[in-house]
Each structure stands twice: as C-alpha cells, then as structure tokens.
Amino acid sequence: MTGLDALAEREGWRVEGFAARVHYQGEGDRYAIEYYEPSDCVLYWKVKGDGETAVPVGRETVPDPLRERVQLDLDAAGIDPEIESRSL
C-alpha cells in the first residue's frame, strides 16, 4: 500500500492521481491541504467564504492544531510527518 492509499483511508482525505487533499476548519477559517507524493510536499490553501476561491498560504499562518492533525495523518499513512514543515 502506498502512502496515498493509506491517506485515502484517513478521515476526509481524497486521492486524485498523485496527490491527496483534505478540507479542514481551524479557528474559524477553512483550509484545503494537499499532499503531493512525487515531490513529497504539503501545501496549504485558505478557502474564502464563497467556498469556491482558495489562495495559497504559508504554513506559519496555519493554526498549530491543524498542522499537528496533518502531521498525525501523514504519520499514520506511513509518510514522514517532517515533510509537513518543509519549505518549498
């Protein structure tokens, strides 16, 4: 089983091709989080109120509990959770 397959089994994660995505709410804001297997990286997108528009945001702006949840999901899927903090 690949890391993507394992992420697909985690709550809320969906796999599309070589990437996995999950949507979370944190401190009143909505986020889309994407994990890309080929580059082994995590991207955060803040979803605006209309639910249709998302803008990329730096991980330092994402609430710590949300980042910790992503790290836990990665770890449970057999993906090194340290990649969550990698700069792009």
MARKOL-259779 format. One record per residue: residue number from 1; residue in one letter; x, y, z of N, C-alpha, C in turn. Coordinates in nm, 2 decimals. Each point is the difference from the previous one (the first is absolute). Layout:
N
<r NUM,"a",<X,Y,Z>,<X,Y,Z>,<X,Y,Z>> ...
This chain:
88
<r 1,"m",<0.08,-0.12,0.00>,<-0.08,0.12,0.00>,<0.09,0.12,0.00>> <r 2,"t",<-0.03,0.10,-0.09>,<0.08,0.12,0.00>,<-0.05,0.10,0.10>> <r 3,"g",<0.08,0.11,0.03>,<-0.05,0.10,0.09>,<-0.13,0.06,-0.04>> <r 4,"l",<-0.02,0.02,-0.13>,<-0.12,0.06,-0.05>,<-0.12,-0.09,0.03>> <r 5,"d",<0.02,-0.13,-0.02>,<-0.11,-0.10,0.03>,<-0.03,0.01,0.15>> <r 6,"a",<0.10,0.01,0.08>,<-0.02,0.01,0.15>,<-0.07,0.13,0.04>> <r 7,"l",<0.04,0.11,-0.07>,<-0.07,0.13,0.03>,<-0.15,-0.01,-0.04>> <r 8,"a",<-0.03,-0.07,-0.11>,<-0.13,-0.01,-0.04>,<-0.09,-0.07,0.10>> <r 9,"e",<0.06,-0.07,0.09>,<-0.08,-0.07,0.10>,<-0.02,0.09,0.13>> <r 10,"r",<0.07,0.11,0.00>,<-0.01,0.09,0.11>,<-0.12,0.09,-0.02>> <r 11,"e",<-0.06,0.04,0.11>,<-0.12,0.08,0.00>,<0.01,0.13,-0.09>> <r 12,"g",<-0.08,0.01,-0.10>,<-0.01,0.12,-0.08>,<0.10,0.01,-0.12>> <r 13,"w",<0.10,-0.08,0.00>,<0.10,0.00,-0.11>,<-0.06,-0.06,-0.13>> <r 14,"r",<0.03,0.06,-0.11>,<-0.04,-0.05,-0.13>,<0.13,0.00,-0.09>> <r 15,"v",<0.01,-0.11,-0.08>,<0.12,-0.01,-0.08>,<-0.04,0.02,-0.15>> <r 16,"e",<0.08,0.08,-0.07>,<-0.02,0.03,-0.14>,<0.13,-0.01,-0.07>> <r 17,"g",<0.02,-0.11,-0.07>,<0.13,-0.02,-0.07>,<0.12,-0.01,0.10>> <r 18,"f",<0.09,0.09,0.00>,<0.12,0.00,0.08>,<-0.01,0.09,0.12>> <r 19,"a",<-0.12,0.05,0.03>,<-0.02,0.09,0.12>,<-0.12,-0.04,0.08>> <r 20,"a",<0.01,0.05,0.13>,<-0.11,-0.03,0.09>,<-0.04,0.14,0.06>> <r 21,"r",<-0.13,0.01,0.02>,<-0.06,0.13,0.05>,<-0.10,-0.02,0.12>> <r 22,"v",<0.00,0.09,0.09>,<-0.09,-0.01,0.11>,<-0.04,0.15,0.03>> <r 23,"h",<-0.12,0.01,0.05>,<-0.05,0.14,0.04>,<-0.02,0.00,0.15>> <r 24,"y",<0.04,0.10,0.06>,<-0.01,0.02,0.15>,<-0.04,0.14,0.03>> <r 25,"q",<-0.06,0.01,0.12>,<-0.03,0.14,0.06>,<0.09,0.01,0.12>> <r 26,"g",<0.06,0.12,0.01>,<0.08,0.03,0.12>,<-0.01,0.14,0.04>> <r 27,"e",<-0.04,0.02,0.12>,<-0.02,0.14,0.06>,<-0.08,0.09,-0.09>> <r 28,"g",<-0.11,-0.06,-0.05>,<-0.10,0.08,-0.08>,<0.04,0.01,-0.14>> <r 29,"d",<0.11,-0.04,-0.05>,<0.04,0.00,-0.14>,<-0.01,-0.14,-0.06>> <r 30,"r",<-0.02,0.00,-0.13>,<0.00,-0.13,-0.07>,<0.13,-0.01,-0.08>> <r 31,"y",<0.05,-0.13,-0.01>,<0.12,-0.02,-0.07>,<-0.01,-0.13,-0.08>> <r 32,"a",<0.07,0.00,-0.12>,<0.02,-0.12,-0.08>,<0.14,-0.03,0.02>> <r 33,"i",<0.03,-0.13,0.03>,<0.14,-0.04,0.01>,<0.03,-0.10,-0.10>> <r 34,"e",<0.11,0.01,-0.07>,<0.04,-0.09,-0.11>,<0.13,-0.06,0.03>> <r 35,"y",<0.01,-0.13,-0.02>,<0.13,-0.08,0.01>,<0.03,-0.05,-0.14>> <r 36,"y",<0.12,0.03,-0.05>,<0.04,-0.04,-0.13>,<0.11,-0.11,0.01>> <r 37,"e",<-0.03,-0.12,-0.04>,<0.09,-0.11,0.02>,<0.14,0.02,-0.08>> <r 38,"p",<-0.01,0.03,-0.13>,<0.13,0.01,-0.07>,<0.10,0.10,0.06>> <r 39,"s",<-0.05,0.11,0.05>,<0.10,0.10,0.06>,<0.00,-0.01,0.15>> <r 40,"d",<-0.08,-0.09,0.06>,<-0.01,-0.02,0.14>,<-0.01,0.13,0.08>> <r 41,"c",<-0.11,0.08,-0.04>,<-0.02,0.12,0.07>,<-0.15,0.03,0.03>> <r 42,"v",<-0.02,0.09,0.09>,<-0.13,0.04,0.05>,<-0.03,0.14,-0.03>> <r 43,"l",<-0.11,0.03,-0.06>,<-0.04,0.14,-0.03>,<-0.13,0.03,0.08>> <r 44,"y",<-0.01,0.13,0.04>,<-0.12,0.04,0.07>,<-0.06,0.11,-0.08>> <r 45,"w",<-0.14,-0.01,-0.01>,<-0.08,0.10,-0.07>,<-0.10,0.05,0.10>> <r 46,"k",<-0.02,0.13,0.01>,<-0.11,0.05,0.08>,<-0.12,0.02,-0.09>> <r 47,"v",<-0.11,-0.05,0.04>,<-0.12,0.00,-0.09>,<-0.09,0.12,0.05>> <r 48,"k",<-0.03,0.09,-0.10>,<-0.08,0.12,0.03>,<-0.14,-0.04,0.03>> <r 49,"g",<-0.08,0.10,0.05>,<-0.13,-0.02,0.05>,<-0.10,-0.06,-0.11>> <r 50,"d",<0.03,0.03,-0.13>,<-0.09,-0.05,-0.10>,<0.02,-0.15,-0.03>> <r 51,"g",<0.10,-0.06,0.06>,<0.03,-0.14,-0.01>,<0.05,-0.04,-0.14>> <r 52,"e",<0.02,0.10,-0.09>,<0.04,-0.03,-0.13>,<0.15,0.05,-0.03>> <r 53,"t",<0.04,0.09,0.08>,<0.13,0.07,-0.02>,<0.10,-0.04,0.11>> <r 54,"a",<0.11,-0.05,-0.04>,<0.11,-0.03,0.10>,<0.13,0.07,-0.04>> <r 55,"v",<0.07,0.04,0.10>,<0.13,0.06,-0.03>,<0.11,-0.07,0.09>> <r 56,"p",<0.12,-0.02,-0.06>,<0.10,-0.07,0.07>,<0.05,0.09,0.12>> <r 57,"v",<0.03,-0.07,0.11>,<0.04,0.07,0.12>,<0.13,-0.07,0.06>> <r 58,"g",<0.08,0.08,0.06>,<0.12,-0.05,0.07>,<-0.04,-0.08,0.12>> <r 59,"r",<0.07,-0.11,0.03>,<-0.04,-0.09,0.11>,<0.01,0.07,0.13>> <r 60,"e",<0.08,0.11,0.01>,<0.01,0.07,0.13>,<-0.13,0.08,0.03>> <r 61,"t",<-0.09,0.01,-0.10>,<-0.13,0.07,0.03>,<-0.11,-0.10,0.03>> <r 62,"v",<0.03,-0.13,-0.01>,<-0.10,-0.11,0.03>,<0.00,-0.03,0.15>> <r 63,"p",<-0.11,-0.01,0.06>,<-0.01,-0.03,0.15>,<0.08,-0.13,0.03>> <r 64,"d",<0.07,0.00,0.11>,<0.08,-0.11,0.04>,<-0.08,-0.13,0.01>> <r 65,"p",<-0.12,0.00,0.06>,<-0.07,-0.13,0.01>,<-0.03,-0.06,-0.14>> <r 66,"l",<-0.02,0.08,-0.09>,<-0.03,-0.05,-0.14>,<0.12,-0.06,-0.06>> <r 67,"r",<0.12,0.07,0.02>,<0.12,-0.06,-0.05>,<0.03,-0.13,0.07>> <r 68,"e",<-0.02,-0.01,0.13>,<0.02,-0.12,0.07>,<-0.08,-0.11,-0.05>> <r 69,"r",<-0.13,0.03,-0.03>,<-0.09,-0.10,-0.06>,<0.05,-0.06,-0.13>> <r 70,"v",<0.05,0.09,-0.08>,<0.06,-0.04,-0.13>,<0.12,-0.09,0.02>> <r 71,"q",<0.08,0.04,0.09>,<0.12,-0.08,0.04>,<-0.04,-0.14,0.05>> <r 72,"l",<-0.10,-0.01,0.08>,<-0.05,-0.13,0.05>,<-0.06,-0.08,-0.11>> <r 73,"d",<-0.07,0.06,-0.10>,<-0.05,-0.08,-0.11>,<0.11,-0.05,-0.09>> <r 74,"l",<0.10,0.08,-0.02>,<0.11,-0.04,-0.08>,<0.07,-0.12,0.07>> <r 75,"d",<0.03,0.02,0.12>,<0.07,-0.11,0.08>,<-0.08,-0.13,0.00>> <r 76,"a",<-0.13,0.01,0.02>,<-0.09,-0.12,-0.01>,<0.00,-0.07,-0.13>> <r 77,"a",<0.03,0.08,-0.11>,<0.00,-0.05,-0.13>,<0.14,-0.05,-0.04>> <r 78,"g",<0.09,0.00,0.09>,<0.14,-0.04,-0.03>,<0.08,0.10,-0.07>> <r 79,"i",<-0.04,0.12,0.00>,<0.08,0.11,-0.07>,<0.07,0.08,0.11>> <r 80,"d",<0.12,0.04,-0.02>,<0.08,0.07,0.10>,<-0.07,0.13,0.03>> <r 81,"p",<-0.05,0.02,0.13>,<-0.07,0.12,0.03>,<0.08,0.13,0.00>> <r 82,"e",<0.13,-0.02,0.00>,<0.09,0.12,-0.01>,<-0.01,0.07,-0.13>> <r 83,"i",<-0.05,-0.07,-0.11>,<-0.01,0.07,-0.13>,<-0.11,0.11,0.01>> <r 84,"e",<-0.09,0.00,0.10>,<-0.10,0.10,0.01>,<0.07,0.14,0.02>> <r 85,"s",<0.11,0.00,0.06>,<0.07,0.13,0.03>,<0.10,0.04,-0.10>> <r 86,"r",<0.02,-0.08,-0.11>,<0.10,0.04,-0.10>,<-0.04,0.12,-0.07>> <r 87,"s",<0.09,0.09,-0.02>,<-0.02,0.12,-0.08>,<0.01,-0.04,-0.15>> <r 88,"l",<-0.08,0.07,-0.08>,<-0.01,-0.03,-0.14>,<0.09,0.10,-0.08>> 
